[in-house]
Amino acid sequence: MLTKQKKKKAITEVAVHATDTGSPEVQVALLSKKIDELASHLKKHLKDKHSRRGLLQMVADRRTHLKYLEGKDKKRYSALVKKLGLKK
């Protein structure tokens, strides 16, 4: 689970404007942080199938947001992917 400080830091790194909390960039950044934390949890707890299902749902949700952003604005998409280090 993300703490308030981690969440705030993730938002400020990619926010489009000062009060931005719902843009695709912010949503993808928050999902990426949650995915990273949940992945580390699953490395320790291999039999936690319920959390694994939640992880797969978050990955699918992030992919949906990225696809939306790519269709809407390629420059913002490529900047976000580069900033978060999502693609190789």
Residue frames as qw, qx, qy, qz and C-alpha x, y, z in Angstrom:
[[0.000, 0.888, 0.459, 0.000, 0.00, 0.00, 0.00],
 [0.408, 0.499, -0.021, 0.764, 1.29, 3.43, -0.89],
 [0.321, -0.537, -0.427, 0.653, 1.94, 5.91, 1.88],
 [0.175, 0.929, 0.275, -0.177, 0.81, 9.50, 1.50],
 [0.205, -0.761, 0.384, 0.481, 4.38, 10.65, 0.90],
 [0.409, -0.076, 0.786, 0.458, 5.05, 8.09, -1.85],
 [0.338, 0.667, 0.656, 0.104, 1.75, 8.91, -3.51],
 [0.037, 0.947, 0.079, -0.308, 2.38, 12.64, -3.37],
 [0.303, -0.569, 0.559, 0.521, 5.89, 12.21, -4.79],
 [0.421, 0.204, 0.802, 0.372, 4.60, 10.07, -7.67],
 [0.251, 0.834, 0.491, -0.033, 1.94, 12.66, -8.48],
 [0.069, -0.909, 0.118, 0.395, 4.31, 15.63, -8.44],
 [0.449, -0.314, 0.651, 0.525, 6.78, 13.87, -10.76],
 [0.235, 0.219, 0.779, 0.539, 4.30, 13.53, -13.62],
 [0.154, 0.711, 0.549, -0.412, 1.52, 16.06, -12.91],
 [0.386, 0.560, 0.432, 0.592, 0.42, 18.17, -15.86],
 [0.066, -0.700, 0.006, -0.711, -0.58, 21.12, -13.65],
 [0.051, -0.406, 0.613, -0.676, -0.51, 22.04, -9.96],
 [0.602, -0.094, 0.495, -0.620, -3.81, 20.44, -8.90],
 [0.651, 0.266, -0.591, -0.395, -3.59, 17.44, -11.21],
 [0.473, -0.263, 0.779, -0.315, -4.82, 14.18, -9.70],
 [0.754, 0.277, 0.532, -0.268, -6.74, 12.48, -12.50],
 [0.466, 0.678, -0.416, -0.389, -4.79, 12.83, -15.72],
 [0.970, 0.165, -0.176, -0.033, -3.69, 9.61, -17.43],
 [0.447, 0.562, -0.540, 0.439, -0.07, 10.39, -16.53],
 [0.329, -0.465, 0.553, -0.608, -0.86, 10.53, -12.81],
 [0.904, -0.083, 0.153, -0.391, -3.02, 7.42, -12.93],
 [0.867, 0.346, -0.335, 0.127, -0.33, 5.43, -14.74],
 [0.216, 0.565, -0.591, 0.534, 2.33, 6.64, -12.28],
 [0.562, -0.366, 0.469, -0.575, 0.25, 5.61, -9.25],
 [0.971, 0.082, 0.003, -0.226, -0.58, 2.25, -10.78],
 [0.676, 0.494, -0.479, 0.264, 3.11, 1.68, -11.52],
 [0.091, -0.519, 0.625, -0.576, 4.05, 2.37, -7.90],
 [0.782, -0.183, 0.336, -0.492, 1.31, 0.04, -6.65],
 [0.929, 0.294, -0.210, -0.076, 2.39, -2.66, -9.11],
 [0.417, 0.553, -0.608, 0.389, 6.02, -2.41, -7.95],
 [0.344, -0.410, 0.606, -0.589, 5.04, -2.75, -4.30],
 [0.887, -0.002, 0.209, -0.410, 2.67, -5.63, -4.94],
 [0.807, 0.432, -0.400, 0.041, 5.25, -7.44, -7.06],
 [0.176, 0.498, -0.708, 0.469, 7.76, -7.27, -4.21],
 [0.630, -0.231, 0.467, -0.576, 5.07, -8.61, -1.85],
 [0.940, 0.192, -0.021, -0.283, 4.40, -11.53, -4.18],
 [0.540, 0.525, -0.629, 0.190, 8.09, -12.45, -4.31],
 [0.129, -0.344, 0.756, -0.542, 7.93, -13.12, -0.56],
 [0.571, 0.129, 0.636, -0.503, 4.44, -14.66, -0.51],
 [0.062, 0.186, -0.803, -0.563, 4.34, -17.01, -3.48],
 [0.025, -0.338, -0.938, -0.078, 0.99, -18.61, -2.67],
 [0.149, 0.506, 0.374, -0.763, -0.98, -15.36, -2.36],
 [0.282, 0.336, 0.754, 0.489, -3.26, -15.95, -5.33],
 [0.043, 0.860, 0.498, -0.106, -5.74, -13.20, -4.47],
 [0.178, -0.804, 0.150, 0.547, -3.06, -10.52, -4.56],
 [0.360, -0.124, 0.692, 0.613, -1.72, -11.95, -7.80],
 [0.227, 0.634, 0.699, 0.242, -5.16, -11.49, -9.35],
 [0.075, -0.929, -0.205, 0.298, -5.22, -7.89, -8.15],
 [0.345, -0.533, 0.438, 0.636, -1.79, -7.35, -9.65],
 [0.329, 0.210, 0.753, 0.529, -2.97, -8.62, -13.04],
 [0.099, 0.835, 0.541, 0.025, -5.99, -6.31, -12.87],
 [0.197, -0.859, 0.052, 0.470, -3.75, -3.32, -12.12],
 [0.370, -0.258, 0.614, 0.647, -1.43, -4.20, -15.01],
 [0.256, 0.505, 0.734, 0.375, -4.42, -4.41, -17.36],
 [0.041, -0.918, -0.350, 0.183, -5.75, -1.08, -16.06],
 [0.296, -0.683, 0.289, 0.602, -2.36, 0.58, -16.58],
 [0.362, 0.049, 0.721, 0.588, -2.16, -0.83, -20.09],
 [0.165, 0.746, 0.629, 0.145, -5.61, 0.63, -20.83],
 [0.140, -0.917, -0.084, 0.364, -4.57, 4.08, -19.60],
 [0.364, -0.458, 0.508, 0.632, -1.37, 3.93, -21.65],
 [0.337, 0.334, 0.749, 0.463, -3.26, 2.91, -24.78],
 [0.063, 0.891, 0.446, -0.061, -5.67, 5.82, -24.26],
 [0.231, -0.834, 0.151, 0.478, -2.82, 8.29, -23.81],
 [0.427, -0.172, 0.650, 0.605, -0.98, 6.92, -26.85],
 [0.270, 0.569, 0.692, 0.353, -4.05, 7.45, -29.01],
 [0.073, -0.935, -0.315, 0.144, -4.68, 10.91, -27.59],
 [0.080, 0.957, -0.278, 0.004, -1.19, 12.42, -27.59],
 [0.915, 0.209, -0.222, 0.264, 1.94, 10.53, -28.72],
 [0.291, 0.619, -0.398, 0.612, 4.37, 13.08, -27.26],
 [0.526, -0.547, 0.348, -0.551, 2.87, 12.86, -23.76],
 [0.989, -0.080, -0.005, -0.123, 2.81, 9.06, -24.04],
 [0.793, 0.357, -0.297, 0.394, 6.45, 8.75, -25.04],
 [0.023, 0.638, -0.413, 0.649, 7.53, 11.25, -22.36],
 [0.732, -0.442, 0.246, -0.457, 5.65, 9.32, -19.69],
 [0.993, 0.051, -0.094, 0.051, 7.01, 5.94, -20.75],
 [0.573, 0.504, -0.365, 0.533, 10.54, 7.34, -20.78],
 [0.222, -0.630, 0.362, -0.651, 10.10, 9.04, -17.38],
 [0.813, -0.338, 0.283, -0.380, 8.67, 5.91, -15.71],
 [0.006, -0.479, 0.868, 0.130, 10.97, 3.50, -17.56],
 [0.786, 0.103, 0.417, -0.444, 8.14, 1.20, -18.62],
 [0.892, 0.450, 0.024, -0.045, 9.41, -0.03, -21.99],
 [0.786, -0.299, 0.293, 0.456, 12.79, -1.42, -22.85]]
